[in-house]
Amino acid sequence: MQSVEFYGDKRQIAACAFCGAGTETRDHVPSRVFLDEPHPANLPHVAACADCNQGLSLDEQYLACLIECTLCGSANAADLRRDKIRRTLEESALLARRLEQARRVGADGAISFIPEPDRVRRVLLKLAQGHAVYELNEPVRHDPSSLRFAPLSTLINDDRFSFEAQPEPELAPWPEVGSRAMVRMVEGQDLQEGWVVVQPGRYRYMAVAERSTIIRLVISEYLGCEAVWA
């Protein structure tokens, strides 16, 4: 990724992006567990307290493994394509067993995994909050008015189009002057049809300063999420 300078109001980022406490660490958004090595240069990161930085590490690891297992139809490390996830399951028998217990085989032979929705929601909310701060200079430390997530393959017709589409300029006021979203809008850095591509095929996100704060993200071109703060 290109390095995007921030010229906005630094008072907005003078506290933990997630809880408003200290800023003793820097938290990557997205978490590196969702990316393949070598990691892209200039990964987005936000100020965070140590508790928020580390508090969801196991949930992030779980979600990354769940997505890869779902895409490969197996919780067996040897069947997985992503080296990072393969190593994780080889080193964590407990997580591998937990995912195997979530595996289901339908009457038609189709394989699926039953997610733990609370863990998934916590991770997606944290990612969305991080993107709001990094791109829009908008701390959103309260619960969103809407947080929806689903496999992209379940979105059909207008729903998929609406999720992928960038709002029309006349309907979406420009973001804060000096914010990274404004810089990207003017210079077109890392943008593909409104999406910031962190790593092709692994992670992309969109940050919109409309009447509401809207964050969309896609992990491994499989799981889509939209968070809205009215």
Backbone torsions as a table, in degrees:
resi	resn	phi	psi	omega
1	MET	NA	150.3	174.6
2	GLN	-76.1	151.1	176.8
3	SER	-80.8	124.0	-178.9
4	VAL	-111.2	117.8	-178.6
5	GLU	-73.2	150.6	178.7
6	PHE	-108.2	127.7	-178.8
7	TYR	-123.3	13.3	-175.2
8	GLY	-84.7	-167.2	-178.1
9	ASP	-73.9	108.9	-175.6
10	LYS	-69.9	-14.3	176.1
11	ARG	-63.8	-26.1	-179.7
12	GLN	-72.2	-20.8	-176.7
13	ILE	-117.3	24.0	-177.1
14	ALA	-90.9	14.8	178.3
15	ALA	-147.6	169.5	179.0
16	CYS	-53.6	132.1	-177.9
17	ALA	-63.0	-20.4	-170.9
18	PHE	-107.2	-32.5	-176.6
19	CYS	-129.9	-11.4	-180.0
20	GLY	86.1	6.4	179.8
21	ALA	-84.6	-140.5	-174.1
22	GLY	-73.1	173.5	-177.1
23	THR	-127.4	39.6	-173.5
24	GLU	-75.7	-11.1	179.1
25	THR	-131.9	172.2	173.8
26	ARG	-121.2	128.2	-176.8
27	ASP	-109.8	127.2	179.1
28	HIS	-74.3	136.8	173.5
29	VAL	-130.1	104.1	12.0
30	PRO	-82.2	161.2	173.2
31	SER	-60.1	142.2	-174.1
32	ARG	-66.4	-17.3	178.5
33	VAL	-63.3	-21.7	179.6
34	PHE	-86.8	-1.8	-176.3
35	LEU	-116.6	155.4	176.7
36	ASP	-91.9	154.0	174.8
37	GLU	-88.5	144.8	-2.8
38	PRO	-70.6	140.3	-179.6
39	HIS	-69.1	149.1	176.1
40	PRO	-60.5	150.7	174.5
41	ALA	-71.8	157.3	173.5
42	ASN	58.9	42.0	178.8
43	LEU	-61.1	140.0	177.2
44	PRO	-60.4	141.8	174.0
45	HIS	-149.2	154.1	-178.7
46	VAL	-130.0	158.6	176.4
47	ALA	-69.0	138.1	-178.9
48	ALA	-151.4	151.0	172.3
49	CYS	-75.3	162.2	-176.9
50	ALA	-62.2	-37.6	-178.5
51	ASP	-64.6	-45.5	180.0
52	CYS	-68.3	-35.6	-179.0
53	ASN	-63.1	-43.8	-173.9
54	GLN	-98.4	-15.4	-169.3
55	GLY	-62.2	-28.5	-177.3
56	LEU	-111.5	17.4	-176.5
57	SER	-57.0	-44.0	-179.2
58	LEU	-68.6	-36.4	177.5
59	ASP	-67.6	-39.3	177.4
60	GLU	-63.3	-43.3	177.6
61	GLN	-61.7	-43.5	178.6
62	TYR	-58.8	-47.9	-176.7
63	LEU	-65.4	-42.2	178.8
64	ALA	-61.0	-41.4	179.4
65	CYS	-70.1	-40.4	179.1
66	LEU	-59.2	-44.8	-179.5
67	ILE	-63.4	-45.3	-179.3
68	GLU	-65.2	-41.5	178.0
69	CYS	-63.0	-39.6	178.5
70	THR	-63.9	-44.5	-179.2
71	LEU	-65.3	-33.1	-178.3
72	CYS	-94.8	-10.3	179.1
73	GLY	70.7	24.7	-175.9
74	SER	-156.9	148.0	172.2
75	ALA	-103.9	10.4	176.9
76	ASN	-84.5	121.6	-175.7
77	ALA	-54.4	-35.9	-176.8
78	ALA	-66.2	-19.8	-177.6
79	ASP	-91.2	-5.7	-173.2
80	LEU	-87.9	151.5	-176.8
81	ARG	-92.4	-35.0	-176.9
82	ARG	-79.5	121.1	-178.2
83	ASP	-58.1	-42.6	-176.8
84	LYS	-61.1	-43.1	-178.6
85	ILE	-72.9	-36.6	176.4
86	ARG	-59.1	-45.7	179.4
87	ARG	-63.8	-39.4	-179.4
88	THR	-60.6	-45.7	-178.2
89	LEU	-73.2	-29.1	174.9
90	GLU	-66.1	-32.1	-177.1
91	GLU	-91.6	-14.0	-177.4
92	SER	-126.2	90.7	179.5
93	ALA	-64.5	-32.8	-179.2
94	LEU	-64.6	-45.1	179.3
95	LEU	-67.5	-41.7	178.4
96	ALA	-59.5	-42.0	-180.0
97	ARG	-67.5	-39.7	179.6
98	ARG	-62.5	-41.7	179.2
99	LEU	-70.1	-37.4	177.5
100	GLU	-62.5	-37.8	178.9
101	GLN	-68.7	-23.2	178.6
102	ALA	-85.8	-7.1	-177.0
103	ARG	-77.6	137.0	179.1
104	ARG	-131.0	145.5	175.3
105	VAL	-118.6	118.1	-178.2
106	GLY	-75.2	172.1	-179.7
107	ALA	-61.2	-27.3	179.2
108	ASP	-90.5	5.2	179.9
109	GLY	88.4	-4.1	180.0
110	ALA	-69.4	138.0	-177.7
111	ILE	-102.5	134.9	177.0
112	SER	-140.8	167.2	177.4
113	PHE	-126.9	135.5	178.3
114	ILE	-86.1	114.3	-177.2
115	PRO	-78.0	162.3	170.3
116	GLU	-97.5	97.4	-166.7
117	PRO	-61.2	-34.6	-179.0
118	ASP	-65.0	-39.3	178.8
119	ARG	-67.1	-42.4	179.1
120	VAL	-62.5	-45.6	-178.0
121	ARG	-62.4	-42.5	-179.2
122	ARG	-59.7	-42.6	-178.6
123	VAL	-68.3	-45.2	-178.1
124	LEU	-65.6	-37.4	177.4
125	LEU	-63.6	-43.9	179.8
126	LYS	-63.7	-42.0	177.6
127	LEU	-60.3	-45.7	-178.9
128	ALA	-63.5	-41.3	177.8
129	GLN	-62.2	-41.0	178.7
130	GLY	-63.4	-41.9	179.5
131	HIS	-66.4	-36.5	179.7
132	ALA	-62.5	-41.6	179.4
133	VAL	-70.8	-47.1	-174.8
134	TYR	-66.2	-45.1	-174.0
135	GLU	-87.3	-42.8	-169.5
136	LEU	-105.7	-6.4	-174.3
137	ASN	57.9	39.3	-177.0
138	GLU	-124.0	93.2	173.9
139	PRO	-64.3	128.7	178.1
140	VAL	-129.6	83.4	-172.4
141	ARG	-90.5	-1.2	177.4
142	HIS	-101.2	168.6	179.6
143	ASP	-63.9	143.2	177.6
144	PRO	-71.6	158.5	174.7
145	SER	-71.7	-21.7	177.9
146	SER	-151.9	133.2	172.7
147	LEU	-138.1	109.0	-177.5
148	ARG	-120.4	141.6	176.5
149	PHE	-148.6	147.1	-178.1
150	ALA	-169.6	157.2	171.8
151	PRO	-59.9	137.9	180.0
152	LEU	-57.9	-31.0	-177.4
153	SER	-65.6	-17.0	179.4
154	THR	-89.8	-8.1	177.8
155	LEU	-89.7	126.4	-175.8
156	ILE	-123.4	151.7	172.1
157	ASN	49.6	-119.4	-172.9
158	ASP	-63.8	-33.7	-179.3
159	ASP	-63.2	-44.1	-179.7
160	ARG	-68.4	-41.2	179.8
161	PHE	-62.4	-44.6	-179.1
162	SER	-64.2	-37.6	-179.8
163	PHE	-67.2	-41.5	-175.3
164	GLU	-79.0	-25.5	-170.2
165	ALA	-79.3	144.5	173.0
166	GLN	-84.4	133.8	179.1
167	PRO	-56.1	146.9	177.7
168	GLU	-61.7	139.7	-176.7
169	PRO	-54.1	-38.0	-177.5
170	GLU	-71.7	-16.1	178.2
171	LEU	-96.3	-13.8	-176.0
172	ALA	-123.3	102.1	178.3
173	PRO	-56.4	150.6	179.9
174	TRP	-64.0	146.1	178.4
175	PRO	-68.7	174.2	-177.0
176	GLU	-52.9	136.3	176.1
177	VAL	-59.5	129.3	-179.9
178	GLY	94.5	-15.7	178.5
179	SER	-71.2	159.4	-179.9
180	ARG	-64.2	-33.1	177.4
181	ALA	-61.5	-38.3	177.4
182	MET	-66.7	-43.6	178.8
183	VAL	-60.2	-44.9	179.3
184	ARG	-62.9	-40.8	-178.8
185	MET	-61.1	-41.3	-177.8
186	VAL	-74.9	-41.5	-173.3
187	GLU	-100.5	-13.8	179.8
188	GLY	71.2	24.3	-176.1
189	GLN	-71.6	129.1	173.6
190	ASP	61.1	9.5	-175.4
191	LEU	-93.8	136.7	171.2
192	GLN	-130.5	102.0	-178.7
193	GLU	53.8	41.7	176.5
194	GLY	93.7	-12.6	-178.9
195	TRP	-94.9	137.5	170.6
196	VAL	-87.7	115.9	-177.6
197	VAL	-94.0	108.6	179.6
198	VAL	-77.1	-47.2	175.8
199	GLN	-150.1	119.1	-175.8
200	PRO	-54.0	132.3	178.4
201	GLY	80.5	-9.6	-177.0
202	ARG	-114.8	-44.4	-174.6
203	TYR	-159.6	133.9	173.4
204	ARG	-147.7	156.1	179.6
205	TYR	-149.7	161.2	178.1
206	MET	-133.0	133.1	178.2
207	ALA	-121.1	123.6	-174.0
208	VAL	-124.3	126.7	173.9
209	ALA	-99.9	79.0	179.5
210	GLU	-97.7	-149.5	172.5
211	ARG	-61.9	-25.7	175.8
212	SER	-120.0	167.2	170.2
213	THR	-89.8	120.8	-175.8
214	ILE	-123.0	126.7	175.9
215	ILE	-122.7	127.4	172.6
216	ARG	-119.7	146.0	177.8
217	LEU	-148.4	153.8	179.2
218	VAL	-133.8	128.5	179.2
219	ILE	-110.1	124.8	176.9
220	SER	55.5	29.2	-178.2
221	GLU	50.9	29.8	-179.9
222	TYR	-123.9	-56.7	-174.4
223	LEU	-100.4	121.9	177.4
224	GLY	-106.4	148.3	-179.1
225	CYS	-143.2	143.6	171.8
226	GLU	-133.0	124.8	175.3
227	ALA	-115.7	135.3	-177.8
228	VAL	-129.5	127.5	171.7
229	TRP	-111.0	111.5	-176.7
230	ALA	-74.9	NA	NA
